[in-house]
Amino acid sequence: MDATLGSGAPGATAPDRAELSTALADAAIPPAVVHHRPVVTGLRLSAFGAHRGAAFALGPVTFLAGPSGSGKSQILAAYEALAGLGAGATLEEAFPDPLGRIPDRALPDGQGRRGFRIGCTVDGPAGPVRLDLAVQAEPTLRIVGERLAVGGQILLATALRDPGRRSVQASWLTGGAVGVTRAPLPDDRLGTALLPLRVAGSTAGQRLVLAAAEQVVVALRSVFSCDPRPDRMRAPVPPGGGRLLGDCANLADVLRRTRHECGTRHALLAAAARTGCAGPVAGLDVRAPAQGPVTAVVDRGRAGPATELGRLGAGELRFLALALVLLTGPGVLAMDPAAELLSARQALTVLADGFDRDLDRRQSAELLRLALLSCGRGHVRLLAAVGEGAAEAARATPGVTVVDLIP
């Protein structure tokens, strides 16, 4: 294997019994459990696009800053791919352009193989859990190694044993008399996401594996990738389920829902609109004739007639959409969080590329205020790529993590 997937990659060598097996006392979950929501606190791009050996600490509000070509979008793409795999997506679904993720100037090995490596750290009740993944991008897209660990203890490790088979050999901690369980897993899906279906939880070791795997899956599934497209938000939309799409094209329908079902949040959004929209704002309203399309409007109060969203500027539309995302929750977003946990025990992570695109300083400052307000409560986290203006303001704001990238 080449340096991309070589000796340091998970799955480069098969785990043995001694590496995975520990005493039951070591396998038990520590009694002092920290009770908080599972969240991704670190992202590793060991070999991914422009990044080699890169590690990024993520806070409740994290801004990625740097010039064009510094790799901001690639960081978001890696996170989004891990989120998809955690939700059960295949490699092809998570990486529609795998060749574009191979590290720059990476050479194939003697068998023509190249790939990439990414990973994350998920903090939660089970403690900090590390997930690392090695992916072969060519000649065939497949997982060649995966490792799940907590406190330096490897709970799951996979390795590609037979290139002719569409599976990897997996070993996970069992404890008890068996010590380690070995079985094949598909080479196109995240093994960690499959463990809850494979592990019974009858031993302390199995319970540790399940706790770590479920913590990772819950954190990765609680992700909403958002990139509002003003050109798609201007026209009236047919009434639907009121769940916001990633491009926010159905913003009017979602405002119809929040106006009737989420009065407090709708009022907060209207208050934010007074800062982010030009002219007087008395509120946000909708026009929804029976069986007809839904049109959202800005209520101007006594100042004049209402303004349809289609007449707002691109920055105003992006501002309203992003403010709504920060003020709402998974129930109003087109996402599929883990159903086994109540939403109150999950933290929504919003991914946004070009967070401040088309926004002026006033709008960017208001969104930053909303992000700190929402993320400070622990229910929402934000990872966004921003321009230098927003980054400069964020560096002077307590509670914001700014990752400065250099191409």
N, C-alpha and C positions, 0 to 999 in steps of 0.2 A: 504494500500500500504506500501511496505517496505521503508527503508530510501533512496533507490535508486530513487524511484518515489514518495516519500512521500510529507509531508506537504509543503516543500519548492519548489516543482516542479511546473512548469507551467502546468495548467490544473488540479491541485489537487482539486481546488474548481472552480465552474462556476463563471464567471464574471457577476456582476450585472450592471444595467443601470447606477447607480451612479458612478461606478468605471470607466466606459468607456466614459460617456457623459460629455462634457465640453461646455462652451460657444463658440460661433462662433469665437470670438476674440482670444480665446486660441487655437482653432483648425486651424486657418489660418497659412499658411507658413510664417515665419518671412521675412520681406522685404529684410534684409541684407543676401542674399543667397551667400554662398561661392561656386564659380564656379570651381570645379575640378572634376576629375574622381572618380566614386564610387570605394572604395577599402576597403578590410577587414583589420581593424586596431587592432582587438582583437579577441582572440579565447578563449572560456571557455569550459573546460572539468569538469563539476560539478561532474559527476560520470561516468567515461568512462575508462574501462580497469584498468591500474595501477594508474590512476589519480582520485583524489577526491578534489573538491574545488579548482581546478587549473585554473588560468587565465594567459594568455600570451599576451603581447603587441607585435604587429607585425609592423616592419618598412619596408621601401622599400627593404632592404636586411636583412633577418633574418636567422641566423644559429642556429640550434638546436644541442646542444652539450651534451655529457654525455656518461657514459659507457653502455654496452649492458644491456638491461632490464630496462633502465631508462624511456622509453616511447616515444622516438623520433618518431618511426614509427607510433605509435598510434595517435600522434598529427597530422601527415600528413594524416592519414586515416580519422580522424574526419573532417578535412578540405575538403578532397576529397569527403566524403559522403555528406557534406552540399552543395558542388558544384553540385553534381549529383542531389540532391533534388531540388536545385534552377533551374536546367535545365529541371525539369519535370520527373526525374526518380522516380520509386516506391521505397518503403522501401527495398524490396527484392533486387532490383538492387543496391541501395546505400550501403546496409549492407549485403553482401553475407554470412557473418559469424556473425550474431547478437549475438549469445551466447558468442563468443569470446570477445565481447565488454562490457559485463556485468562487473561491478567493481569487483576486486578481493575480495573474501570472502563475497560477498553480499548474504544474506539469503533471500529466498522467503517469501512473506507474507502469511497470512492464506489461500489465494486462489491460492497459488503457482505461484505468479507473480513476475518477476524480470525484470529489464530493465536498461537503462542508460540515462544520460542527457548531452547535449552539446549545445553550443550556440556561437554566434559571434557578433561583433560590426562592422557595416559598416559605414564608414564616406563618406560624399559626399554632394551634394547640399542641401539635406534635413536635414543636420546635422547628428550627430552620432545616428544611428538606431541600436537598440538591437533586436536580434532574439534569442529566447531560445526554446529548443525542448526537450520534454520528450518522450522517446520511450519505450514501453513494448516489451521485447525480447521473453519472454515465459510466459504463454504457447502459445500465439499467437503474432506474430510480428505486431505491430500497433503503431500509434502515439496516445498518451493519453493526450497530452497537448502541446500547442504552444502559444507563446506570442511574439508579435511585439510591440515595444515601442520606443518613441523618446522623449527626454527631460523629462523622468519620466512619460509620458502620454501613457497609453496603447491604442494602435490602433486596435489590433486584439488579441483575446484570445479564445482558444478552450479548451473544457473539454470532457472527455469520460463520457457520461450520461448513456448509456445503453450498457453494455458489449455484449449483444446479437446482436447489430447492427454494421455493418461495416462502421460506421460514427462517427464523433465527432460533438458536438454542438459548433458552432462558433458564436462569437459576434464581430462586428467591428464598429468603430465609423462612424456615419453618419452625425451628426450635424443637424441643423434645427429643425423642429417640431418632427421628428422621434427620433433623438438622437442616437440610436443604432439599427443596423440591425442584426437579428439572422437568421441563416440558418445552415443546416447540411453540412459538408464537408467530403470527403473521409478520412478514417483513415490510408491510405497507401501513401499519398502524402503530400507535404508541402503546407499548406494552404496559406502561403504568396505568393507562386508562382501562385496560382489560383485567387488571388484577382483582378488582372487586368482584368480578364474575368467576374468578378462578380460585380465590383464597377463602377458606371456610371460616377462619378466625377462631379456631378451636384451641390454639396455643398462644402463649404470650408473644412468640416470634411472629406468628401470623397476624396477631392484632396490631403489632407495631407496623408491619408491612401495610396492612389495610389503612391504618390511621395516616401514614405518610402518603400513600397513593391517593386516598380520598381528599386529603388536604391539597395536594397538587391539582387534582382534577377540579375541585370546587373553585380554586383561585383562577385557573386557566379558563374555565367556562364562563366566569363572570366578567366578560369583556365585551365592550361595544365599540366597534371601530366606526368613526364618524368623520365624514368629509362633506359638509353641506355644499350643494350645488345650486346657486341662485338661479341659473337658467332653467332648472327643473322645478323650482319652487313657486314660480310666478302664476302659473295657470291654475284655475279651479280644479279640484280633484274629486273623484267619486268617493262617496262615503265608504268607509271600510272599518277595520277593527281598531283603528286609532293607535297603532303601534308604529313608532317612528322608524323609518328606513335609514340606512346608513348615509344616503345622499340627501336625506331630509326632504325629498320631493313631496311627501304627503304631510308636510307641516300643518297645512290648514285643517286636515282631518284630525290630527292629534290635538290641535288647539280646541277643536270642537269637543273632543273627549275631556280634556283637562278642565275646560270651562264648566262642564257639568259634573264631573266626578272628583276633581282635585282642586277645589276652590282655593285652598291656601296656597298651593304651588302656582296656580294660575295667577293669583294676586301678586305673588313674588315676581313672576315673569313680567307682568304688566308694570310693576315698579321698576324692574331693570330696564324695560323698554323706554321709560322716561329718560334714562341716561343714554341709552344706545341708539335711539331713533331721533331723527331731526323733527323739530316742531313739537307742539304740545301733544301729550299722550294721556288721555283719560282712561284708557283701558284697551284690551284686545278682545275683539268680538268675532263672530262668524255668521255667515249667511248660508243657511242650509235648507233650501226649499225641499219639500217632499219629493223623494226619488231623484233629486237633482244634485249637481255637483256642489261641493263645499268651497266657499270663498272666505278667507280670513281677512279681517280689516283692522286697521288701527283706528280706534275711536278718538276723535279729536275733541270731544266734548262741545263746549260752546264756541270753540275757536273755528269750527267749520265742519263740513261733511267728512265722513270717515274716508280713510285712504286704504284701498285694497293693497294686499301684500305685493301684488304684481307691479305696483308702481313704486315700490321702495327700492333703494339702491342695493347693490350687491353686498356691501358691508353691513347694511341694516339687516338683510335677510340672514347672512351668516351669523351675525350677532344673536338674533332671535333664536335661531336653531341651536347654537351652542349653549346659550343660556338655558334653554329648555332642557337640553341633555343634562346639564350640571344640576338642575333643580329637580329633576324627576328621578325615576328608578327603573329597574328592569321590567316592571309590569307595563310600562308605557313605551318601551324600546323593543325593536324587532331583534330579540336575542333569546337564547335558550339557556338560562342559568341552571345550575344543578338543582334538580327537583327534590332531592333528598334532604335539603336544608331549607329552613325558612329564609326568606329574603332578608330578614333582619339580622341573620347570622352570616350574610355574605356581603362582600365589598365589591361594588361595581367599579371596574376600571375602564375609563374612557381613553381610547387611542385617537389622536387627532393629528393629522399631517397638515402643515400650514395653518396652525391654529389661529394665527393673527392675520391671515391673508385677507386683503381688502378692508381691514379694520383700521380706524384711526386710533390715536392714543387714548382718547376718552373711552372708546368701546373696548380696547384691549385691557385698560385698567379696570373697567367694570367686570369683565369676564374673569380677570385674575382675582378680584374681590369675591366673586361668586364661587370660584374654584376653592379658595381658601375657606370660605364659609361652609361649603358642602363637604369638602375633604377633611376639614377639621373635626367633623363629627364621626369620621370613620366609615361612613357608608359609601363614599365615592373616592376614587383615586383618579388622577389625571396624568397621562404621559403624552406630551405634545411636542411637535417640532415647531419652532417659532423663529421669526426673524430677529435681527439684532436689536431693534427698538424694544420689542417685548422682552427680550432676554436682559437688556440693560435695566429695565424697570424691575424685573424679577430678581436680579442679583441684589438689589437694594431692599428686597421685601423678605422679612423673616418668614420661615416656613416653606420656602420654595427651593427646590433643588435644581440647579442649573448645570447641565452637562455640556461643557464646551468642547466641541470636536474640531480637530485640525485635519485637513485632507492630507 
